Amino acid sequence: MARTVDREPAGIGIVGCGSAARGYAEPIRRLQMEGKARLVACCDVLPDRAREYALQYGVPRAAAGLDRLLALSEVQIVLILTPNRYHSQMAMAALAAGKHVLVEKPIAATVADARALVQQAQASAGHLVCAPFVTLSPTFQIMAQRISRGDIGSVYSARARYGWTGPDWAEWFYQAGGGALLDLGVYDLTALTGLLGPAKRVVAMAGICVPERKAAGTQVRVQAPDNIHLVLDFGDSVFASLVTGYTIQRQRGPEIEVYGSEGAIQMLGHAWAPDGYELWQNSAGCWQVFHDTRPDWQWTDGLNHLVDCIRTETEPIVTPEHALHVTEIMLRALESAENARALDLETSFAPARFGEATAARPPHKVHDPRRREEDEI
């Protein structure tokens, strides 16, 4: 067990006070209640929005820009929750200032920028943790353990699917540098590579089905693909496919399926909000259904993980190298779709290895799945 170092609560600074920042408000409040962290500052390109966020969530200071926030000695952790195009440059600035950094997905708009950010992280004193944090969910980790120990035999192929009709609160989702693959596909690509390891090649088809959309009260000309199908080659004839887009009205059924020589395992719910998993083993001859071991797990768990790593002086299990690999997959997939050919992938990473996971509560003992066990005592 990692040793917890006696520390003052880590100071958190938020960069970008939009929808993602609101999603992190409750996890930060809980960290404050536990004495592990405290929210000390926020900033936004729109100063009024930063002031409104500070007022709503009790943030002591609305800083006048990123530089002012990074200059605050009481800020040890910086959350980069801005539109995509700002992620890499702001994360690099925060690392250069000696901060620990959590950056929302995707980590960069180009592979070159993603590489530069990872290199900066490797040379910096602070940790860099990159969303999405799907590999931290107990359901994902149990699935990874079962695959690793051969519960479905040798893996042959996998499939993932995630989409919806698209956001209507911001225009940048549909502009160059945005799009469904970087917004939605990133979750399942992180999960697929987390389960199967680094991919070697990608081929894709992508297009724009809805050329104009309404977002933030205005008509937007769509510049980024909203309908993407891609295939990954993991070597040794192991393949995985992904369907993602802002073109899916509703979906039903497993989001991720992995097929092996002796069975199959599939995730229920979403990669960012699992609802358990199903397991087929030829030896059993039936589907086995396993409820989620932590139904209160949240997609913001990377912040909890980062705080715990700081307090225990341990390395995060979500690595920048994994985020770089997923970023390369996404950007090469878009290039593949444009040029109608498969493309080799250059990056790699070491998949995380997980210890035996146990259910926080037996499923039949769970009264309110939205609440943590300690909150029901």
N, C-alpha and C positions, 0 to 999 in steps of 0.2 A: 504494500500500500504506500502511495506517495506521501511524503511528509509535508504537512501544512505549515507554512512559515507564518509566524505572527506578523500581520501587516495591517496598516491602516486601510480603510476601504479605498479601492482604486477609483480615481476620478475619471468620469466618462465625459467626453465631448462629442456632440453629434454634429455632423456636417450634412446638411440637407434635411429640411423639416417637413417633407411631404408625407405621402402615404406609408412608406416604409418606416419612417421615424415613428409614426403613430403605432405601427405594429410592434416596435421595440419598447414602447412606453411601459407596458405591464411587466415584461421581464425585468426591466431596469428597476421598477418599483419594488419587485420582489427581492432583487439583489440588495437594494437599499435596506429593506426590512431585515434581511439576514446579516447586514453589516459587512457585506463583501465589496460593495461598490456604491458610488453615489454619482448622480448626474449633476455636473457642475457648470456646463456651458453648452450652447448650441449656436449654429450660424446657418445662414441660407443666402443664396444669391438675391433673394427677395427679403430685405430686412424686416418688413412687416410680418412676413410669415414666421421668421425666427422669433420675433417678439410675441406673436400669438402663441407659438408652441411653448415658449418659456412661461407665459402666463398660464396656459392650460395645464401644463405638467409640472409646474413649480421649479423650473430651471433657474438657478440664481443669476445667470448671466447670458444675455444674447449678444454674442461677440460680433464685431463689425468685420466679418470676413474670416477666411481660413487662416491667414497669417496671424491675426490677433488670437484666434483660438489656440493655434499651435504654440504661441508664445506663453500660454498660461502654464505655470509650473504644476498647478494642481490637476491638470489633465494628463493622465497616464495612458488612457485608452481612447482612440479616435474611431468613431463609426462613420464610414463613408457611405452615405445613403442617397446619393445624388443620381441624376440621370447618367446613363452608361458612359457618355463621352468624357466625363470628368473623373471616372474611377481611378485610372492608373496614375495620372499626374497628381491627384490629391493624395492617394495612398503613398506614393513615393515621397511627397513632401512631408507627410506625417512620419514616415519611417526615418527620414533624414533628420527630423526634429527629435528623434529618440523615443517616439511613442510606440506603443502596441497598436496594431491596426486591425479592424474588421472592415472588409470591403464587400459591398453587395455585388451580386453577379450582373454581368460578366466582369472579370477583372480588368479587361482592356478591350479596345476597339480594333487593335491589330495584334498579330502574333509578335511583332517586334516590341511593341509596348509591353505586352505580357511578359516576354522574356526579360526585359529591362526591369520590370517590377520584381520579378522573382529573384533576379540577381541582386537587386537592392535589398530585398528581404534577407537573403543569405548573408549579406555583409553587415546587417543592422543588428543592434542589440534587442530591438523589439520584435515581438511575434507578429506574423501576418497570417490571419485566418480569412479564408475566402468563401463566401456563399456560392452555391447553396450548401446547407449542412445536412444533407440527406443521409450521409454515412454515419451520422451520430445517432440516428433513431434506433431504439432497441430492436424494432422489427427488421430493419435493414441488417443490423449486426447479427441477429440470429440467422437470417437467410444466408449471410456470408459464411457463417460458421458451418451451416449444414452443407453448403456447396463445397467448402474447403475440405470437410472431412469425408466427402464422397457419398452423401446421403441420396443424391440423384445420379451417381456414377460420374462418368466423364462428361463434361459440358460440351454440347454440340452447337447449340444456337440459343438466341434470346430475342425477345421482342418487347418494345415499349411503345406507349401511346399516351399523349397528353395534350389537350387543347381545350379551348373554349372560344367564345365569340369575340373576345378582345376587350381591352380596357377602354373606358371612355373619359378618363379623368386627366389625361395628359397627351399632348400631341407627339412627344418624342418617341413613343412606342412604335410609331409608324414611319418615322423619318430614317434617313440613312444612319446606320449604326445601331438601330433598334431592330424590331421585328420579332416574330414569334419564336424563332430558333434560340436567340440569345435570351429571350424572356422566359420561355416555357421549356423548350427542349433541353436547356442546360440542366434541369433537374434530373431527367431520366438519363441523360448522357453521363452525368456524375454517378448515378446509381449503377448503370450498366458497366462502366469502367471500374467502379469500385468493386463490383462483383466478379468481373472477368479479367481485370487488369488492363494495361494499355493496349490500344488498338494500333494496327499497322497501316491500314488504308481506309479511305472513305470515298463513297460515291453517292451522289444525291441528285434529286430533282426538286426544284423550288420555283414558286411563282406567286403572282399577286392575283387573287381571286376577286377581291373587293377593292377596286382602284381608288375609291373615295370613302372616307369614314368620318363620323362625327366624334370629335374629342375636345374636351375643355370648351364646349359650346361653339366650336367652329368646324367648318368642313376642312378635312385634311386630305391632301393627295398622298396616297400611300406609296412610299419609296422602298420599303423593305419587304421581303417575301412574307406572306401570311399563310402559306401552305407549303410544307416541307416534308419530303420522304427521303430518308437516307439509310444506307447500309454500311456497317462497319465490318472490317476484316481483322480478326484477332490472330490470324495465322493458324496453321494446321487445320484448315477448312472449318474453323469456328467463326460464325457470322452472327451479327445482331442487327435488327432493324429498328428504326424510330419513325413514327408518324407524329407530327406536331403542327399546330397552326392556330390561327384565330378564325378557323373555318369549321370548328366542331361545336355544334349547338349543345349537345350533351354527350357524355360517354358513360358507359356502364361495363363493368367487368374488370378483370385485373389490369392494372396499369403496366406492370412489369412481369414477364414470364421468362423463365430460364429452363431449357429442355436438356436433359442428360440421357445417358445410355441406360439408366435404370429408373428414371422418374422425371418429375418436373416440380418446380416450385414457383409460386406466383404471389406477387404482392397485391393485397387488396387496398382500396383507398388510393391516395396519391403518394408519390415518393416523398413529398414534403409534409404529408399528413396521412401516414399509414393507418390502416384499419385491420392489421393482422396479415396473415398469409395462409396459403393453402399448399399442401404437399401431396404429391402422388408418388408412391413407390411401388414398383412392380411386385415387390415381395409382399406388400400389404394388400394390393389389389383394390384399393379404395382411396378416395380423396380424404385427407385429414385437414380439418380447419382449425387454425390457431388464432385466437383473439389477440389483439394488440396488447403487448405487455405493459406499455405506458401510454394509455390513450390521452393523457394530458401532455404528451411530448409536443413541443412547438418548433416551428421552422426557425425560430430565432435562437435555438440552442447553442449556436456557435459562440454567442456572447457568454453564456454560462461556462462553456468549455474554456474559452480564453481566460476568463477570470479565475477559474480553477487552476489552469496551467500556471498563471502568474503566482497564485498563492502557494502552489505546491512545487514551483520551480521545475516543471516538467515541460516537455515539448508537446505541442498540439498534435493530434493524430490526423487532423485535416491539414493537408500540406499545400503550399503554393504551387508545387510541382504538379499536383493533381489538377488544380485549377488551370494551370498553363496548358496541360494536355487537353482538357475539355475545351478550352478556348481555341486551341489549334484545330480540333475536330470541327467545331462550329464554323470557323472562318474558312477552313479548307472545304467544308461541305458546300458553303455558298459559292465558293470558287468552282467547285466541281459542277454544280448545277449550271453555272454560267458558261462553262467551257465543255460540258458534256463528256467528261472523262473522270476516271478514278484518280485519286491523288494519294501519294504516300504521305505518311505522318512522320515527323522528325522527333517529336518530344516523347518523353516517357516519364514514369513515376513508379515508386514502390507502393503497391496497395497496402492499406492499413491491415493489421492483424488484430483480431479482437479476442478477448478472453471469453469464457463462458458467461452468457447473459442469463439472468434469471428474472422471472416476472416480479415486478414490484408488489403486486397483489394477485392472488388467484382470480381469474376472470369472474367466477361466481361470487366473489366477495366485493366486487366493484359495484357501488351504488350509483355514484355520479361519475361517469368516465371523464368529465371535463375537469375534475378536481384532483389535486395531488393527494396521495395517501395521508400525508401529515396534516392536510387541511380537514380531513374527516375525523380526526381523533378528538 
